[in-house]
Amino acid sequence: MSQIISFSADKDFAAIFDNLIQKSGYTNRSRFIRDAALFFAEIQQKGDLMDMDDKAIVEGHLVVHYQHGAEQKLMVTRTDSVEVAAYHHSSRLGHSCHLCVDVIHVKGDAVNVRAVFEQLKNTHNVDKVVFVSAPMREEDCC
């Protein structure tokens, strides 16, 4: 069930608020505020992958964009330090016949996930690597 939550803002912020929502791709103020609050809380509590405590358990997705080669294959599954729950590969992404993307669902100590991130980032033909952390949960879902 929905609950109404309101907040006050100064005139300057109120004047740009709807534009900020629109530029962020939202059409609904409530969803924008919800997502912004969750994102802010997560960054404040967990921080960025590169700034997390080495022993913090992190879970999320490594998104890897790369140019495929004749023998190009990203190997992440052969590690004892990071659990790989799923690995998805798409080739010929978009209009490029050479661009591939791999999405790897990982879980492990922050230090180990960072090591895999750095390894992928320094792999030949890799253009971009991004870590998207899974949403925080106060309690287990199951």
RORO-159593 format. One line per 4 residues: number of its first residue (from 1); for each residue y negated, z, x negated of N, C-alpha, C. Coordinates in Angstrom, 3 decimals, m for minus. Layout:
! residues N
NUM) Y:Z:X:Y:Z:X:Y:Z:X ~ ...
This chain:
! residues 142
1) 1.170:0.000:m0.838:0.000:0.000:0.000:m1.242:0.000:m0.889 ~ m2.228:m0.767:m0.510:m3.466:m0.866:m1.274:m4.320:0.375:m1.092 ~ m5.126:0.627:m2.107:m6.063:1.736:m2.064:m7.387:1.220:m2.586 ~ m8.475:1.567:m1.935:m9.791:1.111:m2.359:m10.313:2.036:m3.444
5) m10.707:1.433:m4.555:m11.320:2.147:m5.672:m12.636:1.432:m5.955 ~ m13.717:2.173:m6.062:m15.007:1.538:m6.329:m15.590:2.086:m7.623 ~ m16.559:1.353:m8.168:m17.251:1.821:m9.362:m18.697:1.362:m9.308 ~ m19.542:2.029:m10.051:m20.958:1.685:m10.120:m21.222:0.898:m11.390
9) m22.197:0.007:m11.325:m22.582:m0.782:m12.494:m24.093:m0.958:m12.493 ~ m24.670:m1.082:m13.687:m26.103:m1.335:m13.748:m26.387:m2.768:m13.292 ~ m27.672:m3.067:m13.024:m28.049:m4.371:m12.475:m27.646:m5.523:m13.389 ~ m27.833:m5.353:m14.681:m27.506:m6.433:m15.617:m26.022:m6.778:m15.573
13) m25.176:m5.761:m15.584:m23.734:m6.014:m15.534:m23.331:m6.594:m14.184 ~ m23.881:m6.055:m13.114:m23.547:m6.552:m11.775:m23.907:m8.031:m11.632 ~ m24.998:m8.434:m12.287:m25.438:m9.828:m12.205:m24.465:m10.787:m12.888 ~ m23.769:m10.334:m13.921:m22.854:m11.228:m14.644:m21.387:m11.017:m14.273
17) m21.119:m10.015:m13.446:m19.737:m9.628:m13.145:m18.912:m10.770:m12.541 ~ m19.414:m11.403:m11.484:m18.654:m12.483:m10.847:m18.454:m13.664:m11.793 ~ m19.446:m13.952:m12.608:m19.318:m15.034:m13.586:m18.250:m14.699:m14.626 ~ m18.200:m13.447:m15.047:m17.182:m12.990:m15.993:m15.784:m13.162:m15.401
21) m15.636:m12.819:m14.144:m14.351:m12.968:m13.449:m13.952:m14.438:m13.395 ~ m14.889:m15.287:m12.990:m14.606:m16.716:m12.865:m14.259:m17.335:m14.221 ~ m15.025:m17.025:m15.260:m14.757:m17.580:m16.592:m13.420:m17.104:m17.149 ~ m12.925:m15.980:m16.653:m11.628:m15.460:m17.086:m10.478:m16.068:m16.294
25) m10.799:m16.932:m15.329:m9.764:m17.623:m14.576:m9.285:m16.903:m13.332 ~ m9.992:m15.881:m12.924:m9.607:m15.112:m11.738:m10.435:m15.547:m10.533 ~ m9.848:m15.445:m9.359:m10.568:m15.691:m8.112:m10.634:m14.421:m7.273 ~ m10.043:m13.354:m7.779:m9.942:m12.106:m7.038:m10.451:m10.963:m7.915
29) m11.496:m10.284:m7.471:m12.075:m9.180:m8.248:m11.067:m8.070:m8.515 ~ m10.295:m7.716:m7.502:m9.345:m6.607:m7.641:m8.304:m6.896:m8.718 ~ m7.776:m8.105:m8.733:m6.777:m8.459:m9.756:m7.393:m8.472:m11.144 ~ m8.630:m8.974:m11.239:m9.320:m8.979:m12.525:m9.486:m7.556:m13.052
33) m9.975:m6.662:m12.197:m10.194:m5.275:m12.615:m8.867:m4.611:m12.974 ~ m7.828:m4.842:m12.169:m6.506:m4.270:m12.458:m6.012:m4.735:m13.828 ~ m6.028:m6.062:m14.058:m5.521:m6.595:m15.318:m6.371:m6.152:m16.504 ~ m7.691:m6.121:m16.316:m8.577:m5.682:m17.393:m8.322:m4.220:m17.746
37) m8.133:m3.379:m16.738:m7.867:m1.957:m16.985:m6.537:m1.761:m17.697 ~ m5.498:m2.476:m17.257:m4.186:m2.359:m17.906:m4.234:m2.858:m19.342 ~ m4.915:m3.986:m19.571:m5.039:m4.539:m20.922:m5.795:m3.570:m21.827 ~ m6.912:m3.044:m21.341:m7.708:m2.114:m22.130:m6.911:m0.856:m22.465
41) m6.215:m0.307:m21.468:m5.420:0.904:m21.698:m4.320:0.653:m22.718 ~ m3.675:m0.506:m22.629:m2.606:m0.823:m23.576:m3.144:m0.944:m24.997 ~ m4.268:m1.624:m25.156:m4.869:m1.771:m26.487:m5.295:m0.407:m27.023 ~ m5.876:0.424:m26.166:m6.308:1.751:m26.596:m5.121:2.633:m26.982
45) m4.016:2.529:m26.238:m2.873:3.403:m26.469:m1.930:2.875:m27.545 ~ m1.640:1.589:m27.493:m0.665:1.021:m28.433:m1.322:0.300:m29.595 ~ m2.458:m0.332:m29.339:m3.123:m1.113:m30.363:m2.482:m2.478:m30.529 ~ m2.995:m3.221:m31.447:m2.477:m4.531:m31.797:m1.234:m4.353:m32.662
49) m0.333:m5.302:m32.636:0.901:m5.220:m33.422:0.614:m4.876:m34.879 ~ m0.411:m5.471:m35.447:m0.717:m5.258:m36.863:m1.239:m3.852:m37.148 ~ m1.719:m3.163:m36.114:m2.286:m1.828:m36.299:m1.376:m0.702:m35.822 ~ m0.230:m1.042:m35.231:0.660:m0.018:m34.683:1.345:0.773:m35.787
53) 1.681:2.008:m35.462:2.464:2.842:m36.359:3.776:2.132:m36.675 ~ 4.194:2.182:m37.937:5.406:1.478:m38.373:6.630:1.809:m37.534 ~ 6.752:3.050:m37.102:7.948:3.491:m36.370:7.838:3.318:m34.852 ~ 6.687:2.851:m34.369:6.533:2.643:m32.925:7.501:1.556:m32.463
57) 8.183:1.807:m31.362:9.089:0.812:m30.791:8.254:m0.159:m29.962 ~ 8.348:m1.440:m30.294:7.605:m2.460:m29.560:8.573:m3.464:m28.950 ~ 8.156:m3.999:m27.827:8.931:m5.035:m27.155:7.958:m6.080:m26.649 ~ 8.346:m7.329:m26.781:7.481:m8.404:m26.312:8.032:m9.752:m26.713
61) 7.145:m10.743:m26.749:7.551:m12.106:m27.056:6.782:m12.639:m28.258 ~ 7.511:m13.251:m29.161:6.907:m14.028:m30.226:6.857:m15.464:m29.726 ~ 5.666:m16.031:m29.668:5.489:m17.420:m29.238:5.132:m18.215:m30.485 ~ 5.983:m19.183:m30.814:5.844:m19.921:m32.069:5.649:m21.404:m31.769
65) 4.491:m21.941:m32.161:4.214:m23.375:m32.031:4.432:m24.003:m33.403 ~ 5.196:m25.069:m33.445:5.456:m25.712:m34.733:5.763:m27.187:m34.569 ~ 5.618:m27.905:m35.681:5.962:m29.321:m35.747:7.424:m29.414:m36.128 ~ 8.205:m30.072:m35.301:9.632:m30.149:m35.616:9.858:m31.138:m36.753
69) 10.811:m30.816:m37.573:11.235:m31.704:m38.644:12.671:m32.094:m38.383 ~ 13.197:m32.945:m39.204:14.572:m33.412:m39.008:15.554:m32.250:m39.002 ~ 15.292:m31.250:m39.829:16.218:m30.123:m39.924:15.542:m28.800:m39.587 ~ 14.402:m28.879:m38.911:13.643:m27.665:m38.599:14.354:m26.851:m37.528
73) 14.634:m25.618:m37.834:15.179:m24.687:m36.843:14.722:m23.296:m37.250 ~ 14.098:m22.605:m36.338:13.625:m21.259:m36.637:14.776:m20.290:m36.462 ~ 14.992:m19.455:m37.460:16.098:m18.495:m37.404:15.539:m17.084:m37.316 ~ 15.706:m16.472:m36.165:15.265:m15.099:m35.972:16.441:m14.240:m35.561
77) 17.470:m14.840:m35.021:18.579:m14.076:m34.463:19.403:m13.361:m35.520 ~ 19.349:m13.780:m36.763:20.161:m13.164:m37.814:19.408:m12.037:m38.512 ~ 19.189:m10.967:m37.795:18.522:m9.813:m38.379:19.082:m8.537:m37.760 ~ 19.225:m7.522:m38.575:19.700:m6.231:m38.082:18.542:m5.336:m37.659
81) 17.327:m5.700:m38.046:16.189:m4.821:m37.828:15.452:m5.067:m36.513 ~ 15.646:m6.230:m35.900:14.966:m6.569:m34.656:15.994:m7.096:m33.667 ~ 15.965:m6.551:m32.453:16.864:m7.013:m31.396:16.246:m8.233:m30.718 ~ 17.019:m9.307:m30.619:16.566:m10.517:m29.934:17.302:m10.594:m28.601
85) 16.557:m10.403:m27.506:17.171:m10.398:m26.174:17.296:m11.804:m25.604 ~ 16.364:m12.682:m25.936:16.403:m14.056:m25.432:15.636:m14.956:m26.388 ~ 16.043:m16.215:m26.427:15.425:m17.193:m27.318:15.345:m18.502:m26.548 ~ 14.142:m18.990:m26.323:13.955:m20.231:m25.566:13.239:m21.248:m26.441
89) 13.732:m22.481:m26.426:13.167:m23.550:m27.240:12.742:m24.702:m26.341 ~ 11.546:m25.214:m26.566:11.079:m26.414:m25.874:10.570:m27.385:m26.920 ~ 11.038:m28.599:m26.864:10.545:m29.607:m27.795:9.704:m30.618:m27.039 ~ 8.901:m31.312:m27.784:8.001:m32.318:m27.223:7.105:m31.710:m26.156
93) 6.449:m30.642:m26.558:5.547:m29.916:m25.664:4.294:m30.741:m25.390 ~ 3.930:m30.851:m24.165:2.710:m31.563:m23.799:2.798:m33.036:m24.116 ~ 1.723:m33.558:m24.663:1.647:m34.988:m24.943:2.123:m35.333:m26.348 ~ 2.418:m34.349:m27.136:2.845:m34.594:m28.507:4.359:m34.722:m28.578
97) 4.820:m35.695:m29.314:6.270:m35.845:m29.478:6.775:m35.008:m30.650 ~ 5.865:m34.318:m31.334:6.272:m33.538:m32.503:6.119:m32.034:m32.321 ~ 5.377:m31.603:m31.306:5.095:m30.179:m31.131:6.210:m29.491:m30.354 ~ 6.697:m28.388:m30.903:7.731:m27.575:m30.256:7.180:m26.168:m30.053
101) 7.796:m25.446:m29.129:7.456:m24.041:m28.950:8.743:m23.264:m28.741 ~ 8.847:m22.147:m29.439:9.951:m21.215:m29.253:9.362:m19.914:m28.731 ~ 10.018:m19.328:m27.746:9.621:m18.029:m27.209:10.789:m17.091:m27.442 ~ 10.541:m16.037:m28.205:11.599:m15.129:m28.627:11.289:m13.733:m28.101
105) 12.170:m13.201:m27.252:12.005:m11.849:m26.702:12.596:m10.879:m27.723 ~ 11.735:m10.043:m28.306:12.163:m9.142:m29.375:11.864:m7.691:m29.032 ~ 12.631:m6.806:m29.672:12.403:m5.363:m29.557:12.792:m4.740:m30.886 ~ 11.959:m3.804:m31.355:12.268:m3.123:m32.603:11.100:m2.288:m33.083
109) 11.275:m1.671:m34.249:10.188:m0.920:m34.864:9.057:m1.889:m35.198 ~ 7.820:m1.447:m35.030:6.662:m2.305:m35.277:6.705:m2.921:m36.670 ~ 7.110:m2.146:m37.669:7.159:m2.664:m39.036:8.114:m3.855:m39.137 ~ 9.223:m3.813:m38.420:10.197:m4.903:m38.477:9.752:m6.114:m37.666
113) 9.137:m5.880:m36.518:8.615:m6.995:m35.721:7.491:m7.683:m36.491 ~ 6.648:m6.896:m37.180:5.594:m7.480:m38.022:6.192:m8.346:m39.119 ~ 7.288:m7.897:m39.712:7.932:m8.665:m40.785:8.430:m10.012:m40.265 ~ 9.030:m10.013:m39.077:9.493:m11.271:m38.478:8.290:m12.160:m38.158
117) 7.228:m11.565:m37.624:5.991:m12.290:m37.324:5.465:m12.981:m38.583 ~ 5.376:m12.227:m39.676:4.873:m12.780:m40.941:5.801:m13.859:m41.488 ~ 7.102:m13.640:m41.369:8.079:m14.634:m41.830:7.883:m15.952:m41.078 ~ 7.749:m15.867:m39.764:7.551:m17.076:m38.957:6.226:m17.748:m39.290
121) 5.188:m16.940:m39.450:3.861:m17.473:m39.753:3.854:m18.242:m41.072 ~ 4.690:m17.826:m42.003:4.742:m18.460:m43.318:5.870:m19.474:m43.449 ~ 6.424:m19.915:m42.329:7.476:m20.920:m42.323:6.848:m22.309:m42.307 ~ 7.414:m23.215:m43.087:6.927:m24.591:m43.176:6.842:m25.222:m41.785
125) 5.762:m25.914:m41.506:5.496:m26.635:m40.257:5.150:m25.741:m39.064 ~ 5.056:m24.428:m39.246:4.643:m23.549:m38.149:3.117:m23.565:m38.074 ~ 2.604:m23.890:m36.881:1.160:m23.989:m36.678:0.538:m22.682:m36.196 ~ 1.271:m21.947:m35.357:0.687:m20.748:m34.752:1.794:m19.816:m34.290
129) 1.600:m18.515:m34.520:2.519:m17.485:m34.035:1.677:m16.425:m33.329 ~ 2.103:m16.041:m32.133:1.398:m15.025:m31.357:2.425:m14.017:m30.864 ~ 2.064:m12.728:m30.898:2.914:m11.697:m30.310:2.268:m11.235:m29.016 ~ 3.022:m11.303:m27.930:2.565:m10.835:m26.623:3.415:m9.627:m26.268
133) 2.797:m8.446:m26.263:3.588:m7.244:m26.003:3.915:m7.135:m24.519 ~ 5.076:m6.572:m24.245:5.502:m6.347:m22.863:4.617:m5.264:m22.256 ~ 4.433:m5.286:m20.939:3.618:m4.254:m20.292:4.196:m2.862:m20.515 ~ 3.300:m1.892:m20.644:3.731:m0.505:m20.805:4.259:0.014:m19.479
137) 5.243:0.874:m19.553:5.799:1.524:m18.362:5.761:3.028:m18.590 ~ 5.365:3.751:m17.567:5.367:5.209:m17.645:6.782:5.755:m17.549 ~ 7.655:5.027:m16.837:9.037:5.460:m16.658:9.927:4.231:m16.623 ~ 11.210:4.430:m16.841:12.146:3.317:m16.803:12.212:2.731:m15.403
141) 12.492:1.443:m15.346:12.528:0.779:m14.039:13.899:0.869:m13.387 ~ 14.916:1.120:m14.139:16.276:1.114:m13.575:16.984:2.432:m13.820
